[in-house]
């Protein structure tokens, strides 16, 4: 596979667009196998990120405010997903990526999973299930490790479970053998421009499949179910919580997860992944396990002992009789609503973050029911939502800093009830990412 990837680039004008973690991994990968001429393109001087470039006679650098100009002159542009191109004409640019190159040459062992929410949990659980059944498997993609940093570990029989973001899927011309879309909501409008463009990027995971491939999707979630219809060539498997008349359906009947007439799982089994949204994630994993003919006893055991990922409905602890949960990954309204419904005993909600133009009407209506007694609203979206809370039985506090929000929560949350951090927005205004915000919350909660 590696030789095929390098051969596909040799003799061409190749540019690496974006020189963060993924761009550097692309450069290092190519240089391990070839001295081919390369152009590195980035807003900042690539030399500042990798000083060793000064010793590479076969590299050119383009950087500065106009770094996105003239991309069409290159035969191949290996694009990092973090580079946003929505403001330029991309019609004559031949983009590829680490993800596309991997799928092109390792297609038959690729499992790709995407969603607005739930993809990291589902990918990790899929990986753990395959590993428990003795498979040689890697977990890659939008989950923290660049594909080309692990490519030497991918052998012919290695399965790759890959978390795929909308930005990674935007320009792909290959789809994975087994592809799954768990849900599609409104998100990332600051990058995609419109919700339609964001959804179209996600749907590329199915677009290039053949009738030898498998497409798994939630057949009871709009607008995802409306996108599928008779489009796409893959063998389709619909995942639904309720009854469905689809040809292939994984659903819940009498507390059993059924795939057509085959029982896969008992929903009454004790497990750590709580809530209907996590049950849906589990149903995707069970369907993949069935397609791969895995040992279902081992699959069920792995599912029931899997404790979930950090910052995703993470139990932080009980301090001074108040129960704290960290759900910093919840960057859209639906995720926050699901978290409250799952935990049931939420007395105080800390939420709010950067305004990306997402519609909050559903969350506002939900909070106006009084389901949560105390709302600690943080800038910027929290302040806007605070103005729309009209239920006089709901206590609304507008607090700027997370430390002050936690202090207030400690004072107002009833004993034996839950204080939940679930922002329903991104964290970029005050924190580098959701992980930083979640870690800060956990540290503050534990302080006296």
N, C-alpha and C positions, 0 to 999 in steps of 0.2 A: 504493500500500500504506500509506504513512504516513497519508494522509488517512482511509483506512478504519479504521486503528487508533485514531486520535484520535476519529473519529465514533462508534466503538463505546463510547467512554468518556464522551463528552459527555452532560450531563444526568443523570449517575448519581452516587451517593455513592461516591467512589473513595478507597481507602486504599492507601498504599505501605507494605508490611510489611518492615522491615529496611532500614537506611540505611547499609550498607557500600558497596562499589564498585558493586554492581548497583542498589541502591536509589537512590543518587545519580544513576546513569545514567538510571534511569526518570524521576526528577524532572526532570532537565535536558532529557530528550527531550520530555516533555509540555509543559514550559514554553517550548520553542522554537516550539510550535505552538498553544498554548492557555493561557488564564488560568483554566481551570476550577478550581473548589474542590477541594482535595486535603487529605487527612489523612496525616501521616507518623507511623508507629508504629515504635518501636524501644525496646530496653532502655535505651540511653543517650539523653541529650538530643540530638536531631538537630541543634540549633543548634551544638553543639560540633564537629560534623563538617562543617557547611556554614553558617558565620556569616551568609551572604547571606540566609538564610531570614527573618531579622528584617525584611527589606524587602518580603516577600511577604505582601500583605494577604489573599490567598486560600488560605493554608495554615494548618492547625491541626496541633498536635503532641500525641502521646500517648506517654509514656515512663515508665519505672520498672518495678518488679518485677511489676506486674499488666498489663503492656503487651499481653499476649495475650487479655485479657478483652474481651468485647463485639465480637468481630470479625464476628459474624453480622449486625450492624446495617448493614454496608456492602453496597452493591450489588455492588461488585467490590473484591477485595483482591489487589493485584499483589504477589505474594510473592517475596522473595529466597530462593534455595535454602538459604542458610546458617541460616535461621530454623527451628528444630526445633519441630514441633507435635505430637510423639507423646504428650504428656501432657495434651492438651486435646481436647475433642469438636469435630471438624471437620465434622460431618455437615451443618450448616446454614450453612457458610461458602462463599462463591463465590470460590474462589481462581483466579487466573490468573497469568501470568508473562510475562516477555519472550519466553521460548522458545515458549510456547503462542501468543502473539499473532503472532509471526513465522510459525509453522507454519500458523496459520489463514489468513493472507493471502498466503503465499508457498509453499504446500504442494507444488506441482508441481516445484519446483526445490530441494527440501530432501533432503539426505542426512544421516540421523541414525545415529550409531554409539555403542553403549554396550558395556560389559563391566565385569567386576571388574578385570581387568588387560588392557592392550593397546590400549585405545581411543585414547589420545593418539597412539601410533605409527601406528595404522591410519588415524586421521583425517588426520594430517599427510601421510602417504604418499598417501592419496586426493586430498587437496588438491594435492599436487605433481604427481600424475599428470594431473589435469584441467588444471592450469595448463600443463603441458608440451604438452598437446594443443590449446592455444589457447583454452580456456574462460575466460570471465569468472567467477571463483570466489573465495569468501571462506571463511576458516577461523574459525569462531566457537564459542561455547558454553563448556564447562567447561575451556577451555584458556588462559584468561588475559585475554580481552577481552570486556566486557559486550556483548551483542547490540545494545542501543540506542545504544552508542557508535559502532557501525558501520552503523547502519540506513540512513543517507543514502547509503551506498555501494552499497546493494542495488538494482539496476535490475531491470526485468522479466525479462531474460534471464540474470541472475546466479544461478549455482548456489551454494548455501550448504552447506558441509560442517560439520556441527555435532557436537561431542563432547557427549554427554548423560549426566549423572550420574543416579544414583537419586533424589537430592533434586530435581533439575530435572524429572524425569519423574513425580514422586509424584502430582501433581494435574492433569496435563494431560488434556485431552479431545479432543486432535488428535494424530495421528501423522504422521511424515514420509513422503514418497513412496517413498523407498528407506530402509529401516531395517535395521540389523544389530546382532545381539547375538553377540559373539565368545565369551564364556564367562560363567558365573555361579558364583561361589564364595561362601564365607562371609566377610562383611566388613561394616563400618559398623553393627554391632549397637548401638553406643552411640547412633546416630541413629535407626535403623529399629526397634529394639526386638527384633525377631525376624528370623531369616533368611528366613522366608516373606514377611514384609512387604517386606524389602529386594528379594527376587526379584520380587515382584508389582509394585513400583515400576518396576523395569527393564523388565518385560514390557509396560508401558504403551506402549512404543515401537512395538509391533505392534497394540495393542488396538483402535485406531480406524482402521486401514487398511481400504481397500476392495479389491476384486478387480482394480483398476487399479494397485495399488501392489505393492511387492516387499519380502519379508521374508527376510533372510539370517541363518542361524544355524548354529552348530556342531552337527551332527547326531550327533556321536560323543562329546559331553561331557555327562555327567549333572551336575545335574538338568535342564539346558537342553533336551535332546532329549525328556525326559519331559513338559515343559510344553507342547510345541508340538502334537503329535498332529494332530487335526483342528480345533483351535481356530484362530481368526484367519482373515480373509478374503483376505489378500494372496496373491499368487503366491509360493510358498515355494522357496527355494534352500538346500539343505543343504550345508554345507562339512565335509568329513571328510578326515582324513589317510589313512584306509584305504578299502576298497571299500564301496559303499553301493548299495542298490536303490531309493533315492528317485527320484521322477520327474525332478527337477532336482538334480544333484549336482556340486559341484566337489571333486575328490579327486586323490590322487596314484597314478598307475599307471606302473610302470617308470620312475621318476624324472621323469615328466612330470605337470604339473598339467593335469588334463582337466576340462572342463565338458561333461558328457554325453560325446559323441564328439569334441569339439573340443579340440585341444591349445592351451593358453594360455601355458605357461611350462615351461622346463627347469630342474629343481631343482639341476642340476649347475652352472648358471651361477654365476660368481663374484659374490658380493654381500656387503654389510656387515651386513645383518640376519641374525644367526646364530640357530640353534636351531629346534626344531620349533614353538615358540610363535610365533616370528616368521614362519616359513613359513606358519602358519595365518593370521596377519595379512595376509600377502601374498596369500593365496588369496581373502580377502575383497575386497581391492582389485582383484584380477583379475576377480572376478565382477561387481563394480560397473562396471569398465571395459567388460566385455562387454555388460552391460545398456545402457550409454550408447553402445555402438558406437564406442568410441574406437580410435585408431590403435594397435594392439597392439605394434608395433615401438617406438614412443615410450614406451608404458607399460612395457615390459620394460626399456628403457634407464633410465628414471627409477627403477624399483625397484632395479636393480642398482647405481646410483650413490648411492642414498639412504643417508646415514651414521647415521641414527637420531637420537634425541633425547637431550639431556643427562640424566644420572642414570638412564639405562636401559641396563644392561650397557655402560656407558661406559668405554672404555679410557682410563685416566688417564695411564699411562706406565710405563716400566721404570726403577727406581731401585735402585742397588746390586744389580743382577741379580735383583730381585724385581719381578714384574708385578702392577700394581694395577688393579682394576676397581671402578667406582662404580655400584652398583645400588640407590641410596637409594630409588627409587620402589617397590621391592619391599616392600610393607606387609602382605602375606599369605604364609602358608607356601608355597603352590603356586608363587608367583613366585620365592621363594628356591630351592626345589627345581629349578625350571626353569633358573635361572641356573647352578647348580652342574653340572647335567647338560649344559648348553650349553658351558660353558667347559672342563669335563673335568679341568683341571689345577689345581683349587683346593686349596691346601695349608692356607690359613688363612681362616676365615670369621669376620667381625665381624657380630654380629646382636643383636637385642633392641630393645625399645621399650615403648610404652604398652600395657598390658593392656586389650583391648576385649572380652574374653570369647570370643575365637576358639579353636577346637579346634586344638591343636598335635600331636595324636597321630601324624599322618602324617609331619610334619617330624621328630619325635623318633625314630620308627622309621627314617627315612631316615638321619639323622645317626648312629644307633647301628650302622649297617652299617660305619662307618669310612671312608666315602667322602671325608670331609674329616679331615685329621690333627689340626688345631688349631682349637678352637672358642673364640673370644673372646666371652663372653656378657655382655651389658649389661642393665641394669635396664629394665623390670621383667620382661618375658617371658623374656629371656635367662637370668636367674637361676633362674626356675622350670624352664626346659628343662634347664639344667645339672644339676639334681638328678636328672633322668630319664636321663642319659647313663650307660649301664652298660658300654659297651665300653672295657676297660682299655687299648686301643691308641689311644684318642682322648684328646688332651690338652685339658683343660677349664680355662679361666681366667675368673673372674668379675671384671670390671673396670667401674668406674662411669662414668668419663669417656672420651669419644671420643679425646682427645689421648693418654691413657695406653694405650688400646686400640691405637692406631696405633703407638705406641712399642714395645709388646709384639710387634705383628705384624712390625715391622722386625727384631726380634731372633730370632724363631722360624721365619719362613717360609723354606723351602728355596730356594736359588738356582734361577732359571729356572722357578719355580712361581708360582702366583697367590695374592694376598691379595685377597679379595672382601668389600666392604661390601654386605650384602644383609639388611636388618633383620628381614624377616618380621613387621613390626609398624609402627605409626605412630610418628612421631618427636616427638610433642607434649610429652612430659614434659621434654625437655631442649632442644628446638629448635622454632622456629615452624612449620616444615614440612619435608618431605623435601628440598626444594631447599637450604634452609639447612644441613641435615645433610650432604648430598652435597658442597656447596661447602666446608664445613669439612674434610671428609675429604680432598678433593683438595688443599687447601692444606697440611694436615698431612703428607700423603704426600710432598710435594715439598720439605719442610723437612729439612735435614740434622740 
